[in-house]
Amino acid sequence: MPRAPDAIARFDLFPKLGDDFARRTAAGGALSVVGLMCIVMLFIAQIGELTRTTTTHDLIVDDVPIGSEVKMRVHVDVTLRAMHCEQVSLDVMDVTGENHLDVDAHEVRKQRIDATGKPIPMTSEKVEVNAKTEVKAKEPSEEVVVRACGDCYGAREDGACCNDCDAVREAYRSKGWALPDLRKVTQCAKEFDTAAMLNTHREGCRFTGHIDVNRVAGNFHIAPGKSFNSIHGQHVHDLSPFAGLERYDFSHKIHKISFGEEFPGVVNPLGHVSRAQDGQHRAGVYQYRLSVVPSRYRYIGLNARTVESNDYSVTDHYRGFDHTKDGGSLPGIFFFYDLSPLRMEYEERRMGLLQFLANVAAIIGGVSAVMGIVDGAVYRGQRALKEKVDLGKQG
């Protein structure tokens, strides 16, 4: 009965050759060194692959329906080179009828810049004109406040009061009337700085901040004048304070327009885009049409999380005109956006440990096999050449 070790030995897949049947050659030693170097290099490359993060992407149907209550954040950073901050406002509207007028007073900040591009410190103060008159009594500590009723300039019934400029605008809006020259309205006179409205110092203005919009098609735009909605639902900009302004120069630089949170590899087509208005027209309108594609990016590792964001593509168009002749056109910069029903899925991935070990084993086995084949071919070639040399000597 065979011993246990002998029985197990029959399953040996690696039969051994005795020392008497093995020969070591110089070529075999050189090929072994080359093989070991290849194994080390490929092993180092695999370590790099083990630590490297790759990103896969896929296109699927968006699982967040358009029009849902989930808001979409738009980041805005635009510089107007030749329009004063008092001349322009930023408005947002969408197909649902929701409007946000003059958002630069809330989410977005306006910064005045001089002709050289340097920021100008600015302060703002809302003044209520003709709302109250203070009469000081003999005692310094006593004060009598007399409320005055502001004129509505025919837009309200007798006895109605319009105590500030917004009230006058609302009165005319409710009547469906065109606004008068607000510079001649007492409540509005202090709101308008002639030097600012005509931009005599050639200042510029930078808009920075964010806007939260509905997930539906819409637009946001930077245009001159105070905006309001008429009684007929039309979006109107009051250009009466700009009487005498010869040119609306909306030359601009877009530092950044993005939708949602940044993630690795995202490209904003409107980053660092500059446009200069031609000198042939007194006014012009820039239109950017953005096709927004919802995106989802999944991080892995210790900071594993999911980012909901958006990619977009853009086409732009410019039309110049003479505002003194074409009174129906509104100059400005308009960004129209629409959402795609598809979604881009990005996901980070790394090589697993088992895959790494399998690749290392394959490298060692593959290199060893290839070097063995090459060594065998070299050895047989050397022997054949030696036999021919020996036959030549004997002849």
C-alpha positions in Angstrom: 0.0 0.0 0.0 1.6 3.3 -1.1 2.4 5.9 1.6 0.3 9.0 1.8 3.0 11.4 0.5 3.5 9.2 -2.5 -0.2 9.1 -3.2 -0.4 12.9 -3.0 2.7 13.2 -5.2 0.8 11.7 -8.1 -1.3 14.9 -8.3 1.7 17.2 -8.7 1.1 19.4 -11.8 4.7 20.7 -11.7 7.0 17.7 -12.3 10.6 18.4 -11.3 13.7 17.8 -13.5 16.8 16.5 -11.8 19.9 18.6 -11.8 21.5 16.2 -14.3 18.9 17.1 -16.9 19.0 20.9 -16.4 21.5 23.3 -18.0 21.9 27.0 -17.2 23.0 29.3 -20.1 24.1 32.9 -20.3 21.2 33.7 -22.7 18.7 32.2 -20.2 20.2 34.3 -17.4 19.9 37.5 -19.5 16.3 36.7 -20.5 15.4 36.0 -16.8 16.7 39.4 -15.8 14.7 41.0 -18.6 11.6 39.1 -17.5 12.0 40.1 -13.9 12.3 43.8 -14.9 9.1 43.5 -17.0 7.3 41.9 -14.0 8.4 44.7 -11.7 7.4 47.4 -14.1 4.0 45.9 -14.8 3.5 45.3 -11.0 4.2 49.0 -10.3 1.7 50.0 -13.1 -1.0 47.8 -11.5 -0.4 49.5 -8.1 -1.1 52.8 -9.9 -4.3 51.4 -11.4 -5.3 50.2 -8.0 -5.2 53.7 -6.5 -6.5 55.5 -9.6 -10.1 56.6 -9.8 -11.9 56.4 -13.2 -15.3 57.9 -14.1 -17.9 56.0 -16.1 -20.9 57.7 -17.7 -24.3 56.6 -18.9 -27.4 58.3 -20.4 -30.7 57.4 -18.9 -34.3 58.8 -18.6 -34.4 61.5 -15.9 -36.2 60.1 -12.8 -36.9 63.7 -11.5 -39.9 64.9 -13.5 -39.8 68.3 -15.1 -41.9 70.7 -13.1 -41.4 69.0 -9.8 -41.0 71.1 -6.6 -37.3 70.5 -6.6 -35.5 73.8 -7.3 -32.6 74.3 -9.7 -29.8 76.7 -8.6 -28.2 78.9 -11.3 -24.9 80.5 -10.5 -24.3 83.8 -12.2 -21.2 85.9 -12.6 -21.4 88.4 -15.4 -19.6 91.8 -15.9 -21.1 94.6 -18.0 -18.3 96.8 -19.2 -20.3 100.0 -20.0 -23.6 99.9 -18.2 -24.0 101.5 -14.7 -25.6 99.4 -12.0 -28.4 101.9 -11.7 -29.2 101.4 -15.3 -29.8 97.6 -15.3 -31.7 94.9 -13.4 -31.8 91.2 -13.4 -35.1 89.5 -13.8 -36.2 85.8 -13.9 -39.3 84.2 -15.3 -40.5 80.8 -16.5 -43.3 79.2 -18.4 -45.4 78.7 -15.3 -45.8 82.4 -15.0 -43.6 82.8 -11.9 -41.6 86.0 -12.1 -38.8 87.3 -9.9 -38.1 90.9 -10.6 -34.9 92.8 -9.7 -33.3 89.7 -8.1 -30.1 91.7 -7.9 -31.6 93.1 -4.7 -31.7 89.6 -3.1 -29.9 86.5 -4.3 -27.6 88.3 -6.7 -25.2 91.2 -5.7 -24.4 94.1 -8.0 -20.9 95.6 -7.8 -20.0 98.9 -9.5 -16.8 98.9 -11.4 -14.9 101.9 -12.9 -13.7 102.3 -16.4 -10.5 100.4 -15.6 -12.4 97.4 -14.2 -11.7 98.1 -10.5 -14.6 97.7 -7.9 -16.2 100.8 -6.6 -17.5 100.8 -3.0 -21.3 101.3 -3.0 -24.1 101.7 -0.5 -27.8 101.6 -1.1 -30.7 103.3 0.7 -34.3 103.2 -0.1 -35.9 106.6 0.5 -39.6 107.1 1.0 -40.4 110.4 -0.7 -43.3 112.6 0.4 -44.3 110.1 3.1 -43.8 112.2 6.2 -42.8 115.6 7.3 -41.0 116.2 10.6 -41.7 119.4 12.6 -39.5 120.0 15.6 -41.2 121.5 18.7 -39.5 123.7 21.1 -38.3 120.8 23.2 -35.5 119.0 21.4 -36.8 115.6 22.6 -40.2 116.0 21.2 -41.1 115.4 17.5 -44.3 115.7 15.6 -44.7 113.5 12.6 -47.2 114.6 10.0 -48.2 112.0 7.3 -48.7 113.5 3.9 -50.6 111.8 1.1 -48.6 111.4 -2.1 -50.1 112.2 -5.5 -50.9 109.2 -7.7 -50.9 111.4 -10.8 -54.4 110.4 -11.9 -53.9 106.6 -11.6 -56.0 106.3 -8.4 -59.3 107.7 -7.2 -59.4 110.8 -5.2 -58.2 110.3 -1.7 -55.9 107.4 -2.6 -52.2 107.9 -1.7 -49.0 106.9 -3.5 -46.3 107.5 -0.9 -43.3 106.1 -2.8 -42.2 105.3 -6.4 -43.3 101.7 -6.2 -46.8 102.8 -5.3 -47.0 105.0 -8.4 -45.7 102.2 -10.6 -48.3 99.8 -9.2 -51.1 102.4 -9.7 -50.2 102.8 -13.4 -49.8 99.0 -13.7 -53.2 98.4 -12.3 -54.7 100.9 -14.8 -52.8 99.4 -17.7 -51.3 102.8 -18.4 -47.8 103.5 -19.7 -45.6 105.0 -17.1 -44.9 108.8 -17.2 -41.5 110.3 -17.1 -40.6 109.2 -13.5 -38.0 111.9 -13.2 -40.9 114.3 -13.0 -42.7 112.3 -10.3 -41.9 113.6 -6.9 -41.8 110.2 -5.3 -39.4 108.9 -7.9 -37.2 111.9 -8.4 -34.6 110.9 -5.7 -34.4 107.4 -7.0 -32.9 108.5 -10.3 -29.5 109.9 -10.6 -29.1 111.6 -13.9 -25.4 111.0 -14.0 -25.9 107.3 -13.3 -28.8 106.9 -15.8 -26.7 108.5 -18.5 -23.5 106.8 -17.2 -21.5 109.9 -17.6 -18.5 108.3 -15.8 -18.5 105.2 -18.1 -18.9 102.8 -15.2 -19.6 99.1 -15.5 -21.4 96.6 -13.3 -20.8 93.0 -12.2 -23.5 90.6 -11.2 -22.5 87.7 -8.9 -24.6 85.3 -6.9 -27.2 82.5 -7.5 -30.8 82.2 -8.5 -33.1 79.3 -7.5 -35.5 78.5 -10.3 -38.2 76.0 -11.1 -37.3 72.9 -13.1 -39.1 74.2 -16.2 -38.2 76.2 -19.3 -37.6 79.9 -18.6 -35.1 82.7 -18.9 -33.2 85.3 -16.9 -32.0 88.5 -18.4 -30.1 91.7 -17.7 -31.9 94.7 -19.2 -32.2 98.4 -18.7 -34.8 100.1 -16.6 -37.1 99.1 -13.7 -39.2 96.1 -14.7 -42.8 95.4 -13.8 -45.7 93.3 -15.0 -48.5 95.1 -16.7 -52.2 94.4 -16.0 -52.3 92.3 -19.2 -49.5 90.1 -17.9 -46.8 91.5 -20.1 -43.2 92.0 -18.8 -42.3 95.6 -19.2 -39.2 97.6 -18.6 -39.5 101.3 -17.9 -37.0 103.2 -20.2 -38.3 106.7 -19.5 -35.4 107.7 -17.2 -33.0 107.1 -20.1 -34.2 110.0 -22.3 -31.1 111.4 -23.9 -29.0 108.2 -23.7 -27.5 107.8 -27.1 -26.3 104.2 -26.7 -27.0 101.1 -24.7 -23.6 99.3 -24.7 -24.1 95.7 -23.4 -20.6 94.6 -24.1 -19.9 92.0 -21.4 -17.8 89.2 -20.1 -19.4 86.0 -18.7 -17.1 84.7 -15.9 -19.4 81.8 -15.1 -22.9 80.5 -15.8 -23.6 77.1 -14.2 -26.6 75.0 -13.1 -26.2 73.2 -9.8 -23.2 72.0 -7.9 -19.8 71.6 -9.5 -18.3 68.1 -9.9 -15.1 66.8 -11.4 -14.9 67.1 -15.2 -17.8 69.4 -15.6 -17.4 72.0 -18.4 -19.3 75.3 -18.5 -19.4 76.4 -22.1 -20.1 80.0 -21.0 -17.1 80.3 -18.7 -14.9 83.2 -19.6 -16.8 84.3 -22.7 -16.5 87.9 -23.9 -18.6 89.8 -26.3 -18.1 93.4 -27.5 -21.0 95.3 -29.1 -20.2 96.6 -32.5 -20.0 100.3 -33.2 -22.5 100.3 -36.0 -25.6 100.0 -33.7 -26.8 102.1 -30.8 -28.2 99.1 -29.0 -28.2 95.4 -29.2 -29.6 92.2 -27.7 -27.5 89.1 -26.9 -29.4 85.8 -26.7 -28.0 82.7 -25.3 -30.1 79.5 -25.7 -29.1 76.8 -23.2 -30.1 73.1 -23.4 -29.7 71.9 -19.8 -29.1 68.2 -19.2 -29.6 67.0 -15.6 -26.6 65.1 -14.2 -25.9 62.9 -11.2 -22.3 62.3 -10.0 -21.5 59.6 -7.5 -18.4 59.8 -5.4 -16.8 56.7 -3.8 -14.4 56.2 -0.9 -14.4 58.1 2.4 -16.3 61.0 0.9 -19.0 58.9 -0.8 -22.0 61.0 -1.8 -24.2 61.8 -4.7 -24.3 65.2 -6.3 -27.3 66.4 -8.3 -26.2 68.9 -10.9 -26.5 69.8 -14.6 -24.6 70.0 -17.8 -25.6 72.2 -20.7 -24.8 73.2 -24.2 -25.3 76.7 -25.7 -25.9 78.6 -28.9 -25.8 82.4 -29.0 -27.1 85.1 -31.3 -26.6 88.9 -31.4 -28.9 91.5 -33.1 -28.0 95.1 -33.3 -30.6 97.9 -33.8 -31.2 101.6 -33.3 -33.3 102.1 -30.2 -34.4 105.6 -31.3 -36.1 104.1 -34.3 -37.0 100.6 -33.1 -38.8 101.4 -29.9 -40.3 97.9 -29.6 -37.0 96.1 -29.1 -35.5 95.8 -25.6 -31.7 95.7 -25.5 -29.9 93.5 -23.0 -28.5 90.0 -22.3 -31.0 87.1 -22.3 -30.3 83.6 -21.2 -33.1 81.1 -22.3 -32.9 77.6 -20.8 -34.8 74.4 -21.4 -34.4 71.0 -19.6 -33.8 67.7 -21.3 -35.9 64.7 -20.3 -32.6 62.6 -20.2 -30.0 62.5 -17.4 -26.3 61.9 -17.5 -25.1 59.4 -14.8 -21.4 59.7 -13.7 -19.9 57.2 -11.3 -16.4 56.9 -9.8 -14.9 53.4 -9.9 -11.6 51.8 -8.6 -10.0 48.4 -9.3 -11.0 45.9 -6.6 -8.4 43.9 -4.6 -9.4 40.6 -6.1 -9.0 42.0 -9.6 -5.6 43.4 -8.6 -4.4 40.0 -7.4 -5.7 38.3 -10.6 -3.9 40.9 -12.7 -0.6 40.4 -10.8 -0.9 36.6 -11.2 -1.6 37.0 -14.9 1.5 39.3 -15.2 3.8 36.8 -13.5 2.5 33.8 -15.4 2.3 35.6 -18.7 5.8 37.1 -18.6 7.3 33.8 -17.4 5.6 31.9 -20.2 6.7 34.3 -22.9 10.3 34.4 -21.5 10.3 30.5 -21.5 9.2 30.4 -25.1 11.9 33.0 -26.1 14.5 31.1 -24.1 13.6 27.8 -25.7 13.8 29.3 -29.2 17.2 30.9 -28.4 18.6 27.7 -27.0 17.5 25.6 -30.0 18.9 28.2 -32.3 22.2 28.1 -30.6 22.4 24.3 -30.7 21.5 24.2 -34.4 24.2 26.8 -35.2 26.7 24.9 -33.1 26.0 21.6 -34.9 26.5 23.3 -38.3 29.8 24.8 -37.2 30.9 21.4 -35.9 30.0 19.7 -39.2 31.9 22.4 -41.1 35.0 21.7 -39.1 34.7 18.0 -39.7 34.3 18.4 -43.5 
